[in-house]
Amino acid sequence: MKTAVVLGTGLVGTSVALALSRHGVLVLLEDRDPDAARTAASLGAGTVLAPEGPGQPVDLAILAVPPAHVARTLGLAQERGLARAYTDVCSVKAGPAAEAAALGLDLSSYIGGHPLSGREKSGPLAARGDLFEGRPWVLTPAEQTRRDVLNRALELVSLCGSVPVVMDPIEHDRAVALISHAPHLVSALMAARLENASEEAARIAGQGVRDVTRIAAGDPALWREILTANADAVADVLDEYASDLAAVIGSLRALAKEPVGPSGDAASEELVARLRRGNAGQARIPGKHGAPRAAYGAVLVVIGDAPGELARLFAAVGALRVNIEDLTIEHSPGQQVGHVTLYVDPEAAPGLAAGLAERGWTVQN
């Protein structure tokens, strides 16, 4: 790929442009907000597309617009003869494809796409050229999609450092409703409980509630577009979730009235059964490099909240010849310290804990 046009210079569009530009692709940028396109260009994402167009069709046009605008943007781009091939990066696939077909657009030169990566921030200033590194990138070719268009999209995925996954559009939408869209709503609704929480409750908020509510910081306007475009599939997931939630509430109410005895025992067992289903579902989330999740040993280390402390800890772990598989960081609400949990091979955990303690680190059991 030598040339590309990115239509829409928000977070995802600008990140795609940065990734392509890094590989020497000539990228032209366009946005309905000229300031956004100029900002992306100033970041090194490419050059603002001239009003008269590129002069000749580019190799690929990337439509980085909300789901409701994909078909219309595709139609206008095809009328202008912008590219030889077209793809999009929106998170819903069936609706835009159906609308494009209803409008009689050329589906042979188009392939749906969805990079499964993002940030809580939006706009070109939040963009990163490595945003898609190692992430899945779903492609949803139609029956009419030409082989060369699929190959061009695969090249895009490769240049962005992503892993291609080919799916049916409807199956894709059901999948993202389950693993992305419904979780965002659940996170937002849980975070909303904190809006009127007491200062005491907010002050002691720890890693658990941070994990559950992190994605609730997303842009509401963007998420309105996404949820509207995939409303039925998201509602189906939430229907099942609501049923489970109602059952859990019933169990908790029963336990509050009769913590021991036949009713309490039955409610307790029901609650445990729901929690075990959660264990089973969480275990299905892929682990490192997409492999089955592994059981790691946890080593909790207290570090000072000062520049260089985390790097010093990593250097100490490296000196002990232990590979860090994962980690979490939790800040203390009342002291200038943090708690870093290092997840390592279970057999290496005791030696790592002892070695760090010998080197002066505070290791908690």
N, C-alpha and C positions, 0 to 999 in steps of 0.2 A: 504494500500500500504506500503510495507516494503522496496522495492528496486526500483531504477530508474536509467536510463542512460539519460544524456542530451548531445545531439550531437550539438555542436555549443554554444560557451560560450561568445556571445556578450551580449548586454544589456538585451534582453528578456530571452535568455537561462540561463544566470547567475542569473537573478532575479527569474526565476522558481526554479532553484536549491537552492537558498537561502531560498525561501519559503518552499520547501519540507524538506530541512535539518532542518529548525526551528521546524518542526513537527516530527522529529526523523526518517525520511526516509533516508536510506543509498543511497546517490547519487554519481554516477560515472560520470566523465566529460571527454569529448573528443572534440577536435577542430583541424581543419587542421593547425592552428597556435598553436604549443605546448605552446608558451609563454602565449597565452590567456587562455588556460586551466589551466596552473599553477597559473596565476593571480587569476582566479576565485576560485581555490582551496585555495589560501592564504587568500581569503576573507571569508572563511568558507562555501563556496557553495557545497563542496563535496571533493571527492578524484579523482585524475586523473586516468582514465581507463588504465589498463595495456595493452600492445600490444596484449597479448594472449586473452584478453576479460575478461568478468566477471566470467567465469567458468561455470555458469548456467544462463539460461534466467532470466532477471530481470522482475519485474511486468509491467513496462511501460518504453518505450523509447520515449523521447520528441525530435523531430527534429526541432531544432532552427536554421534553415538555410533559405536563400532567396528562393522565390517561384520557381525560375528556377532550384534549386538544390534539391527540396523536393523529387521528384520521384526517382532520382538516389540515394540519400542518403537512402531512404526507402528500395530500392532494395538491396543495399549493407548491410544494417543492417539486413534485413531478411535473406540474404545469411549467415551472421555470426551467426544467431540465437540469436541476442542480447536480445530479449524481447518476452514476451507473447502477448503484445499489443503495438501498435504504434500510435502516434499522432504527429501533427506538430503545429507550432504557427505562421505560415506566414499569411500575410494579404490578400492573394488571395487564393481562394479555388477551383474553377472549373478547371483551367488549370492544376495544380499539380495532381488532382484526375484523370483527363482524361489521362494525361501522364502515371500515375501509371497503369491505366487499359490497356493502349496500350502496356506497357512493360510486361503485364501478371503477375503483382505482386499480392500477396495475399491481397486482399482488405477486407477479412473477419476479419483480425487482425488490420486493420487501420481505424482511424477516423480523419477527418480533424478538426483542431481547430484554433481559432484566438482570443487571449485576446486583447480587445480593450483598450490598455493602453500603454503608451510609454513616452519617454522623447526626448528633442531635442539633448541630448548627446547620444553617442554610446559607445560600448565597455564594458568589464566587470567592469571596475572601476566606471561606471555610474549606475550599477545595484543596486536594492533595493529589499529586501525581501517583502516589503509591496506594491510593484508597482501595484499589481492587486487588492488590497483590494477594495471591493464594485463595481468593474468594470464589464461590461458585458464580457462574454467569449463565443463566438459562437462555436458550435459544428456542423459539417456537416456530419453526418453518411451516408454511401452509403447503397444501398439495401442489400449488402453482409455483412455489418458490424455486428459482433456478439454482442449479448446482453452484454456479460461480458466485451467486449472492450468498449462499451458505458459506462458501469458502472465504469470502470477504469478511463475513461476520466472525468466522473462526479466527481469522487473522487479527481482527480487532481485539477479540478476547485474549489472544496470545500476547499482543503488544501491551495490553493492560495488566498482564501477569495473572490472569484469572484462569479458572478451571471450567471448561465448557460443559454444559449439561443440556441435552436436547429433551424437550417435553412437549406434550400436547397442551394447547393454551388453556383449556378448561381444567385439566388436571393441575396445571401450574397455579391457577387461581385458587383452587381448593387447598393446595399445599401452602401457599403464602398466607391464606386466611388463617390456617392453623398455626404456622410457625412464626408469623410476623404481625399480621393485621389485628387479629383478636388479642394476642398478647399485649400489643400497644394499648388497646382500649382497657384491658384489665389493669395494666400498669397505671394508666391515667386515672382510672376510677379509684385505685388504691391510693395514689398520690393525693387525690382530692380529699381523702379523709384527713390529711395533714393540714389542710388549709386553715381550719379553725382549731387545730390542736393547741393544747396549752404550751407555754414556753418551756415548762419542765419536760414535757414529752418530746418536744422538738430538740431540746438540748441533748438528750441522751440517745437520739437516733443513731443507730449503728449500721454495720455493713449489710445486715439482712434487709432492712427497709431501703437502703441505698440500692441494693441489687434489684429489688422488686420494682422500684420507681425510676430507675435511671432513664429508661427510654421515654418516660412521660414528659421529658423536657422537649420533645419534638414540636415542630411548628404546627399549630392547630389548623391553619389554613391549608397547608400541604396535606395533612392527614385527612381533612374533610374531603379533599379531592380523591385520595386513595380509597378511603372507606366507602365513598359514594360509588366509585367504579366497581367495587367488589362487595357490594352490600349483602347480597344473598348468601354468598359463601361465608362471610364473616358472621352473619346472623345464625347460620347453621351451627357453627362452632360454639357461639355464645349460648345457643339454646341448650346444648349438651352441658356446657359449663354451668349454666343457671340451674339445671336439674341437679347436678352434683352439689352445687353450692346450697341449694334448698335442703338437700339431704343432710349435709354437714351442719347446717343451722339447726335442723330438727334434732340431730344427735347432741349438739351442745346444749340446747334448751332442756333436753331430757336429763342430761348429766347435771345441769344446774339444779334441777328439781330433786333428782334422786341419784347421787353419785355412786351409791352402792345398792345392790339388790338386782332383781331380774331386769327391770327396765334400764337401770344404769349400766349393767353389764352388756346388754344388747346394744345400747347406744355407744358404749366404749368400743365394742368390737366393730361396729359400723364405721366409727371414726378411724380406727386403725386400718380397716380395709381400704378406706379412701386414701390414707397416707401411703399405704403400700403400693397402691396403683400409681401414686405420684412417684414413688421410688422407681417403679418399673418404667414409667414413661421417661423420666429423667435419664435413666440408664441407656435409653435408645438414642440419645443425642450423641453424634459421633465425637470421638476424642481426637487426639493429636493426629494430624495428617489424614483425617477421615477414618482412622481405624476405630474398632470398638473401644469404648471408654475403659480405661485402666484404673485400678485402685492404686492411689499414690499415698505415700507417707507424708504427713504434715509436720513441718518444723516451724514454730512460731518464734519470731525474733523481734525484740524491741529495738527500734532505731530512733535516733534523734532527728528532729525536724530541722535539718540543716543541709546546705548544699554539699553534695558529694557523699552523703552517708549511704545512699542506696548503691552507688557505684562501688563504694568501699566494701559493702556487704557482698555484692556480686563477685568482686575480686577475691574475697575470702572463700566464697563457695567454689570458685574456679580453682583456687589453690588446693582445695581439698579434693579436686577431681570429681565433683558431683555435678550432674546435669540437672538444671531446674526445668521441670516439665510444665509448671504453671505457678502462678503466684497471685495473692491478693494483698491489698494494702488497706489498712483501716487506721484512721487518725483518731487519737485520743481526744475526747471532747473537753478535757480539762487540763491537759499537759502538752508541752511541746515535744511530743513523741508520737511515733506511729508504730503499728503492729504489722509486720510483714509475715505472711504465712507462705512458706516455700513448700511446694509440692514436688516430691522427688520419688525415685524408686524406693519402695518400702524397705528393702534391705539396706539402702544407703542412709535412711533417715536417722537411725541411732548414732552412727558415726559422724554424720553431719552435725547433729545437735551437740555432740561432745566436742568436735573439732572447733565449732564456732565459740562454744563456751570457753575453751582453752585460749582462744584468741581475744577474749575480753568482751564478747557479745553477750547480751542478756537473752537467754533462751528460756522460754516458758514451756513447761510440760503440759 
